[in-house]
Amino acid sequence: MLTMTLMFGYIYIMLNLLGCESGLYMYPCGIPHLTLDLSTQIDWCSPSLLQDNGEDAHRIAPSPVVHVRGLCESVVEGDLVEALEKFGNICYVMMMPFKRQALVEFEAMESADQCVTCGANEAVYIAGQQAFFNYSTSKRITRPTNADDPNSGNKVLLLSIQNPLYPITTDVLYTVCNPLGNVLRIVIFKRNGIQAMVEYPFWSQKAKSALNGADIYAGCCTLKIEYARPTRLNVLRNDNDSWDYTKPFLVRRERGKGRQRQAILGEHPSSYSDNGYGSHCPLLPLPSNNRYKRSSPHDAQEVVAYPLPQTSSYMGHASSSSVAMVSGLHPAKMNCTRIFNLFCLYGNIEKVKFMKSVPGTALVEMGDEYAVDRSITHLNSIKVFSKRLNVCVSKQHAVIPSQVFELEDGSSSYKDFAMTRNNRFSSVGQASKNIIQPPAAVLHFYNVPPCITEDELQRLCTEHDVPGFIKFKVFDAKPSSKTISGLFEFDNKTHAVEVLTVLNHHQIRIPSKCCVLLQRE
């Protein structure tokens, strides 16, 4: 009896299934697989999808906050301010880069009215692309500082790095932020994804406008910037996660080791051209408006140059662990294999071990610390089997198979996945085909025998006590293809995550009639 492995991934759906893209490629084992990654998002605000923008604008009660849609991928906060300030003074801007949307709060209701009305009657372009406007259901954009003054700011910025495919260090953020103002201190923390605080000597509106919504590297490491609550950062040591640029000789002082010996040339070379990032590459042009330019040509150039990441040589410089700690696991429904099924979308899995002393908690050793960062960004706080996961960086640097015991489902509390063929980041070519995206309500399945029907797949969900899909689509395949692929759509994101956790890499028995057809081909 032949078997095939059912494979899943996330597809981010906006309106329908017609916008999904896929590509066939071969894994090293020779079995055809289709990419598991999220498809390109549909621009659901394009003119073809809006019947009457003017009529739609007045279905929501007028508000000083305007919802802007249909933005281009490269837009930053400064582009919105430059294009919309003609309607009136702007208090605040909130970017939603992955949705290609933004919220813009005007000081006066009349300014918002003019913006929405003008957008309904004529084309308004932001960064060279037509945008669409509507009133927001919010009357005010919530600020992290909770300040009553709509114009209040702070000299400390809170940076949230979304889709962090490459390492984010103090050197990277300094290179990004310093051309917009003299950076004093940087602190990076990884509680809910990767975030950082950057302190300037004065109010940091210019840096926020120029960088909010920008990509540090092309297509990833997107910056979402707000004003932070603290007015000053406290830095204890200078390293990859924190740096005080007013104290260049601040070094770590560990207990029991006394004063650390000073290095003649500091902690690292001033350039990473030979051991980390390579040559600098300009990626982010500054807005053309004069208020974003430095008064002196020696202060900053017209284009901010960013370092080009190298995936291999930089590994030794990161200080975080390649082990993730996952808590909030369902004791009866989660095991090592199911953790692998979920986390393998964000990096190679080496080992998984449940902790006997802390029920519902497991350690996941991944291929590198950046895989842990991606997992934290996309899987932290998601719900699986009615329990909310908490994913964070572990203090352990490796998973050791000690205190192995039996889980509630009878499986082992420890499993080694280092040699499995289902790891998807084992080579540079293989890893480059994985587009990292957050969980969504649509799964992309592939490597399924062509004789399997929709009813049989629905029955597979029922047999494994996971939610069934509400929509089903099979992609067109060549007549000679031995497998099929397609999409499952579920009621919500949680159902899709549970199905992926249970059925990803599930072995499907191929009926005898299908075996004959496959052998003939």
C-alpha positions in Angstrom: 0.0 0.0 0.0 1.5 3.3 -1.1 1.2 6.4 1.1 1.6 10.1 0.5 2.2 12.9 3.0 -0.4 15.6 3.2 1.3 19.0 3.6 -0.2 22.3 4.7 0.6 26.0 4.9 -1.1 29.3 5.3 -2.7 31.3 2.6 -3.8 34.8 3.4 -7.1 35.4 1.8 -8.8 38.8 1.5 -11.8 38.4 -0.8 -11.9 35.1 -2.6 -9.7 32.3 -3.7 -8.9 33.7 -7.1 -6.0 35.9 -5.9 -3.8 33.0 -4.7 -0.6 32.3 -6.4 1.4 29.1 -6.2 4.6 27.6 -7.6 5.7 24.0 -8.0 9.2 23.0 -6.9 11.1 19.9 -5.8 12.3 19.1 -2.3 15.6 17.3 -2.0 13.7 14.0 -1.4 12.3 14.2 -5.0 8.7 14.4 -4.0 6.8 17.3 -5.6 5.7 20.0 -3.2 3.9 23.3 -3.7 5.0 26.3 -1.7 3.4 26.7 1.7 3.6 30.4 1.9 1.1 33.1 1.9 0.0 34.4 -1.4 0.3 38.0 -2.5 -2.5 40.0 -0.9 -5.3 41.1 -3.1 -5.8 44.9 -3.3 -9.4 44.8 -2.1 -9.6 48.6 -2.3 -9.0 48.8 -6.1 -11.6 50.6 -8.2 -12.8 47.3 -9.7 -13.8 46.1 -6.2 -15.5 49.3 -5.0 -18.7 50.0 -6.8 -19.2 53.5 -5.6 -16.5 55.0 -3.4 -18.5 58.1 -2.8 -21.6 56.3 -1.6 -19.5 53.9 0.6 -17.9 56.9 2.3 -21.1 58.0 3.9 -22.2 54.7 5.3 -20.0 55.4 8.3 -20.6 58.3 10.6 -18.1 61.2 10.0 -15.0 61.1 12.1 -11.8 63.1 12.2 -10.0 59.8 11.7 -9.7 58.8 8.0 -9.1 55.2 6.9 -6.7 55.1 3.9 -6.6 52.1 1.7 -4.8 50.9 -1.5 -1.4 52.1 -0.5 1.7 50.9 -2.2 4.1 48.6 -0.4 6.9 51.2 -0.1 4.8 54.0 1.5 5.9 55.5 4.8 4.2 57.9 7.2 5.9 60.9 5.6 4.3 60.2 2.3 0.8 60.3 3.8 1.6 63.6 5.6 3.0 65.1 2.5 0.0 64.1 0.4 -2.8 64.9 2.9 -1.7 67.9 4.9 -3.3 70.1 2.2 -6.6 69.2 3.7 -5.6 70.4 7.2 -3.3 69.7 10.1 -2.6 66.1 10.8 -2.4 65.0 14.5 -1.4 61.3 14.2 -0.8 58.6 11.7 -1.0 54.8 12.3 0.5 52.6 9.6 -0.8 49.1 8.8 1.9 48.1 6.3 1.0 44.5 5.7 -2.6 45.5 4.9 -1.4 48.4 2.8 -3.6 50.7 4.8 -3.3 53.5 7.4 -5.3 55.6 9.8 -4.9 59.4 9.6 -6.2 61.6 12.4 -6.9 65.3 11.5 -7.2 68.1 14.0 -10.5 69.3 12.6 -13.5 67.4 11.4 -13.7 69.7 8.3 -10.3 68.5 7.2 -11.4 64.9 7.3 -14.5 65.8 5.4 -12.5 67.5 2.7 -10.2 64.5 2.4 -13.0 61.9 2.1 -15.0 64.1 -0.3 -12.0 64.8 -2.5 -11.0 61.2 -2.6 -14.5 60.3 -3.8 -14.6 62.9 -6.6 -11.1 62.7 -7.9 -8.0 60.6 -7.7 -5.7 61.3 -4.8 -2.2 59.9 -5.1 0.1 58.9 -2.3 3.7 57.9 -3.2 2.6 57.7 -6.9 -0.3 55.4 -6.3 -4.0 56.2 -6.1 -5.4 55.8 -2.6 -9.0 55.4 -1.3 -10.5 57.1 1.7 -13.3 56.5 4.1 -14.2 57.6 7.6 -12.9 55.4 10.4 -15.2 54.0 13.0 -12.7 55.4 15.6 -13.0 59.0 16.7 -9.4 59.1 17.8 -6.3 57.0 17.2 -5.1 55.4 20.4 -1.5 56.4 21.3 0.8 54.2 23.4 1.5 57.2 25.6 -2.2 57.8 26.2 -1.5 61.5 26.0 -4.5 63.9 26.0 -2.6 66.3 23.8 -3.1 65.0 20.2 0.2 66.7 19.2 2.2 65.3 22.0 5.3 63.2 21.1 8.3 61.8 22.8 12.0 61.7 22.1 11.9 57.9 22.6 10.4 55.8 19.7 8.9 52.3 20.0 9.8 50.2 17.0 8.0 47.0 16.2 9.8 44.9 13.6 7.3 42.8 11.6 8.3 39.8 9.5 11.9 39.8 10.8 13.6 37.5 8.4 17.1 38.8 9.2 18.8 39.7 12.5 17.9 42.9 14.2 20.8 44.3 16.3 21.7 47.7 17.7 24.1 48.2 14.8 21.3 47.7 12.3 18.9 50.0 14.1 21.7 52.6 14.5 22.4 52.6 10.8 18.6 53.0 10.1 17.8 55.7 12.7 20.9 57.8 13.1 20.6 59.6 9.7 17.3 61.1 11.0 18.8 62.4 14.2 21.6 61.8 16.7 20.7 58.4 18.4 21.6 58.4 22.0 20.5 54.9 23.2 18.9 51.7 21.8 17.3 48.8 23.6 16.0 45.7 21.9 13.6 43.3 23.6 11.7 40.2 22.4 8.7 39.8 24.6 6.0 40.1 22.0 7.9 39.6 18.8 10.9 41.8 18.2 10.6 45.4 19.4 13.1 48.1 20.2 13.2 51.6 21.8 15.3 54.3 20.2 16.1 57.5 22.1 16.8 60.8 20.5 18.0 64.0 22.2 14.9 65.9 21.0 11.3 65.2 19.9 11.6 62.5 17.2 8.7 63.3 14.8 11.1 63.5 11.8 12.4 60.0 12.3 8.9 58.6 12.9 7.6 60.2 9.8 10.4 59.0 7.6 10.7 55.4 8.9 7.1 54.4 10.0 6.0 51.7 7.5 9.4 51.3 5.8 11.2 48.0 5.2 14.7 47.7 6.7 15.4 45.0 4.1 13.4 44.5 0.9 10.1 42.8 1.6 10.7 42.1 5.3 11.7 43.6 8.7 8.9 46.2 8.3 9.0 49.0 10.9 5.8 50.1 12.8 6.7 53.1 14.9 4.9 54.7 17.8 5.9 57.0 20.6 7.1 55.1 23.7 6.1 55.7 27.3 9.6 56.1 28.8 11.3 59.5 28.3 14.7 58.0 28.8 16.3 54.6 28.3 18.5 52.9 30.9 21.3 50.9 29.3 23.5 48.6 31.4 25.8 47.3 28.8 26.8 47.8 25.1 26.1 44.7 23.0 23.8 43.5 20.2 20.6 44.1 22.2 21.4 47.4 24.0 23.8 50.3 23.4 24.4 53.7 25.0 26.1 55.8 22.4 26.9 58.5 25.0 29.1 55.9 26.8 31.1 54.1 24.1 33.2 52.2 26.6 30.3 50.8 28.6 31.0 47.1 28.9 29.3 44.1 30.5 30.3 43.4 34.1 29.5 39.9 35.1 29.3 38.8 38.7 32.3 37.1 40.2 34.6 38.0 37.3 35.6 41.5 38.5 36.3 44.2 35.9 36.4 43.1 32.3 39.6 43.7 30.4 39.4 46.6 28.0 39.9 45.9 24.3 42.2 48.2 22.5 39.9 48.8 19.5 36.6 48.4 21.3 34.1 45.6 21.1 33.9 45.1 17.4 35.1 46.7 14.1 33.4 49.8 12.9 32.5 48.1 9.6 30.9 44.7 9.1 32.1 44.4 5.5 34.3 41.4 6.2 32.4 39.6 8.9 28.7 40.2 8.8 26.8 42.4 6.6 28.9 43.0 3.5 28.6 46.2 1.5 26.0 48.8 2.2 23.0 48.9 -0.1 20.6 51.9 -0.3 17.0 50.7 0.2 15.0 53.5 1.7 14.8 56.9 0.0 13.9 59.8 2.4 10.8 61.8 1.5 11.4 64.7 -0.9 9.9 67.3 1.4 12.5 69.6 2.9 11.4 69.1 6.5 12.9 65.6 6.3 16.3 66.7 5.1 19.2 67.7 7.2 20.3 71.3 7.2 23.9 70.4 6.6 25.0 68.1 3.8 27.4 66.4 6.2 24.6 65.3 8.5 22.8 62.9 6.2 22.5 62.0 2.6 19.4 62.0 0.5 19.2 58.2 0.7 19.7 56.1 3.9 22.1 53.2 3.3 21.3 49.9 5.0 23.5 46.9 5.4 22.9 43.9 3.3 22.2 40.8 5.4 24.4 37.6 5.2 22.7 34.5 6.6 25.8 32.5 7.3 28.6 34.6 8.6 26.5 36.7 11.0 25.3 33.7 13.1 28.1 34.0 15.6 27.3 37.6 16.5 23.8 37.0 17.8 23.4 36.8 21.5 19.9 35.3 21.7 19.1 31.5 22.0 18.0 29.2 19.3 15.6 27.5 21.8 12.0 28.7 22.2 9.9 28.1 25.3 6.3 27.4 24.5 3.7 27.4 27.3 -0.1 27.2 27.3 -0.1 23.8 25.4 -3.2 21.6 25.7 -2.0 18.7 27.9 -4.1 16.1 26.1 -4.0 17.3 22.5 -0.4 18.6 22.0 2.7 16.4 21.6 6.1 16.8 20.0 5.0 16.0 16.5 2.2 18.5 16.6 4.5 21.2 17.8 6.8 20.3 14.9 3.8 20.6 12.5 3.1 24.1 13.6 6.6 25.6 14.1 8.2 24.1 11.0 6.7 26.8 8.9 9.1 29.3 10.5 12.4 27.4 10.6 14.0 24.0 11.0 13.1 22.1 14.1 16.0 20.1 15.8 14.4 18.8 19.0 11.2 19.2 21.0 11.0 18.4 24.7 8.1 18.8 27.2 9.1 19.9 30.6 8.0 17.5 33.4 8.2 20.2 36.1 6.1 22.7 34.2 2.9 21.0 32.7 1.8 22.4 29.3 5.3 23.8 28.6 7.8 22.6 26.0 11.2 23.6 24.7 11.7 23.8 21.0 15.3 23.8 19.6 15.3 25.4 16.2 17.9 25.8 13.5 19.0 29.2 14.6 17.9 32.2 16.7 16.2 33.9 13.8 13.8 31.0 13.4 12.9 31.5 17.1 12.3 35.2 16.4 10.0 34.4 13.5 8.1 31.9 15.6 7.6 34.5 18.4 6.4 37.1 15.9 3.8 34.9 14.3 2.8 32.3 16.9 2.9 34.1 20.2 -0.6 34.6 21.7 -2.5 32.5 19.0 -5.1 30.1 20.2 -4.7 26.3 19.8 -7.3 24.0 21.2 -8.9 26.8 23.3 -5.6 27.6 25.0 -3.5 30.7 24.2 0.2 30.0 23.4 3.0 32.0 24.9 6.2 31.8 22.9 9.4 33.4 24.1 13.1 33.0 23.9 14.4 30.3 26.4 17.5 30.8 28.5 18.6 27.4 27.5 20.9 27.2 24.4 20.2 23.5 23.6 17.5 20.9 24.4 18.9 18.0 26.4 16.9 14.7 26.4 16.7 14.3 30.2 13.7 13.2 32.3 11.8 11.7 29.3 8.3 10.6 30.3 5.0 9.7 28.6 2.5 12.3 27.6 -1.2 11.9 28.0 -1.7 10.6 24.5 1.0 7.9 25.1 3.7 9.6 23.0 7.2 10.4 24.3 7.9 13.8 25.8 11.1 14.2 23.7 11.7 13.8 20.0 14.6 14.5 17.7 13.6 16.0 14.3 17.1 16.9 13.1 17.1 14.2 10.3 13.5 14.5 9.1 12.8 15.4 5.5 9.9 17.6 6.5 12.2 20.4 7.7 11.8 23.2 5.1 14.9 25.4 5.7 17.6 22.8 5.1 19.3 24.6 2.2 19.5 28.1 0.9 17.4 27.3 -2.2 14.8 25.5 -0.1 14.6 28.3 2.5 14.2 31.0 -0.1 10.9 29.5 -1.3 9.4 29.9 2.2 7.5 33.2 2.4 7.0 33.8 6.1 3.5 34.9 7.0 1.2 34.8 10.0 -1.6 32.3 10.5 -4.8 32.8 8.5 -8.1 31.2 7.9 -7.0 29.5 4.7 -4.7 26.5 4.4 -2.8 25.5 1.3 -2.5 21.7 0.9 -0.3 19.8 -1.5 1.3 16.4 -2.2 -2.2 14.8 -2.1 -3.0 11.9 -4.5 -5.3 13.0 -7.3 -7.9 10.3 -6.6 -8.7 11.7 -3.1 -12.1 13.5 -3.1 -13.4 16.4 -1.1 -15.6 14.2 1.0 -12.6 12.0 1.9 -10.6 15.0 3.0 -13.6 16.3 5.0 -13.9 12.9 6.6 -10.2 13.0 7.4 -10.8 16.1 9.5 -13.7 14.4 11.3 -11.7 11.3 12.1 -9.0 13.4 13.8 -11.5 15.6 15.7 -10.6 18.9 14.0 -12.9 21.4 12.4 -14.0 20.8 8.8 -13.4 23.3 6.0 -16.2 25.4 4.6 -14.7 25.9 1.1 -12.5 23.7 -1.0 -10.6 24.4 -4.2 -8.2 22.3 -6.2 -5.6 23.9 -8.5 -5.3 22.8 -12.1 -2.5 20.3 -12.6 -0.8 18.7 -15.5 -2.4 15.3 -16.6 0.9 13.6 -15.8 1.0 15.0 -12.2 1.0 12.4 -9.5 -0.2 14.8 -6.8 -2.7 17.7 -6.5 -2.8 20.8 -4.4 -5.4 23.4 -3.4 -7.0 25.4 -0.7 -9.1 24.8 2.4 -11.0 27.7 3.9 -12.2 27.6 7.5 -14.5 29.6 9.6 -11.7 31.3 11.4 -7.9 31.4 11.9 -8.1 29.2 15.0 -9.7 26.3 13.2 -7.1 26.5 10.4 -4.2 26.5 13.0 -5.7 23.4 14.7 -6.1 21.5 11.4 -2.5 22.4 10.5 -1.2 21.3 13.9 -2.9 17.9 13.6 -2.9 17.0 9.9 0.3 18.6 8.6 2.6 15.8 7.2 -0.2 13.3 7.7 0.3 10.0 5.8 -2.6 9.3 3.4 -3.1 5.8 2.2 -3.6 5.6 -1.5 -6.4 3.3 -2.6 -5.5 0.4 -4.9 -7.2 1.9 -7.9 -5.1 5.0 -7.5 -1.9 2.9 -7.1 -2.5 1.3 -10.5 -3.0 4.7 -12.1 0.2 6.1 -10.5 2.2 3.0 -11.6 1.0 3.2 -15.2 2.1 6.8 -15.3 
